[in-house]
Amino acid sequence: MASPASQRWVGNRVLMTLLVAAAASVGLLPFAGLSPNRLASGQSVMLWQALASWQLAALALIGMALLIAALAKPVGPRASPWLALAATLPLLALDFYGLGDYAHRALVDASPAARVSQGATFWILLLVSALIAIDALQRLRLGLAQRALYGALALAVIGVCFSGELLAPLSIMREFANQEENFVDQLIRHLLLVGGALLPALLVGLPLGLLANRRARLRNGLFSVLNVFQTLPSIAVFGLLIAPLSALGRAVPWLGDLGVSGIGVAPAIIALVLYSLLPIVRNTYSGLAGVSSGALEAARGMGMTPRQILWQVEIPLALPVILSGLRIVTVQAIGLVVVAALIGAGGFGAFIFQGLGQYAIDLVLLGAIPTIVLAVIADFVLQILVGLSRPPGTRQENTA
């Protein structure tokens, strides 16, 4: 529990904790790594060794602004979140610019095989920037349009850093240059696998959720079966599907011609659909069950048929909960597609497992970072859709 003195001085304990974590990483962990080639570990470079003098001064000013925002008295509780938001974008830009600028300077006289990679402090500052922004947005309770605008500004800052030659010397960008065509192919394959799993999961899950709402006797058994699928390890599900799908592809030639086999796309999509069913069915049931009896009675009193009540009353009112289930499933599917690369399904997991086999961390990151970015974007977009689907009077507080 915080002491009375700290409560008097600290106005935002979340922000103060993040600042302490960032300061600890700056003092203890490397900001970058300089290695002689793609596979060697190389030497660690601390933040004060990597950044130029003016960059260190700018970082100090940003840290001072964030510290003022975390304290109770200098600016007050209303202005401090705005100050934190104003300081976060420069911190994000400086994190990327400082690393890229150091890479250019460090590789001037180095061998062509030398590499500069991101250190732990770079990632921690990136995470701290995101968490500070999220905390400030929640405290300000801004609307969806304002949140989306701020997110677009953050993406614009990152996009500017990647658009030119600033980050080109980094090891991960050199891996991307070597794998550019394959990267695009794996991105498309990753998205197709996610979409190919979500569509049948929705087509099956939404009617099952409606059935669970309408037939109480079937509900417990249905959820018990779906819980079994959810608790099975993904690797085990992929392994269990190899034998039956291989036999099915051999027994039915036209299915084999369509690509049904023990490895590849077919077992990946089947497993992803099985994992997606429980959240969709559960949220569909919860959304429909949460529709007030008063709304249903009013609809019946207006002479609406059961089908009209379902499509014009129940589904619109249950839509935020249903979309919340879709949000969970989408993020989950984006991550599980990575594991599906083990059975030849492709996607960004191919880079991850290839990098692990070659002890090439930058190739691992080339698969891991885009997967995280896809999950964050999908979560953000679906969170906006959830907010827009709520009744107008409840949007603000439910999206904070």
Secondary structure, 3 states (H helix, E strand, C coil): CCCHHHHHHECCHHHHHHHHHHHHHHHHCCCEEEECCCCCCCEEECHHHHCCHHHHHHHHHHHHHHHHHHECCCCHHHHHHHHHHHHHHHHHHHHHHHHHHHHHHHCCCCCCCCEEEECHHHHHHHHHHHHHHHHHHHHHCCCHHHHHHHHHHHHHHHHHHHHCCCCCCEHHHHHHHHCHHHHHHHHHHHHHHHHHHHHHHHHHHHHHHHHHHHCHHHHHHHHHHHHHHHHCCHHHHHHHHHHHHHHHHHHCHHHHHCCCCCCCHHHHHHHHHHHHHHHHHHHHHHHHHCCCHHHHHHHHHCCCCHHHHHHHHHHHHHHHHHHHHHHHHHHHHHHHHHHHHHHCCCCCHHHHHHHHHHCCHHHHHHHHHHHHHHHHHHHHHHHHHHHHHCCHHHHHHHCC
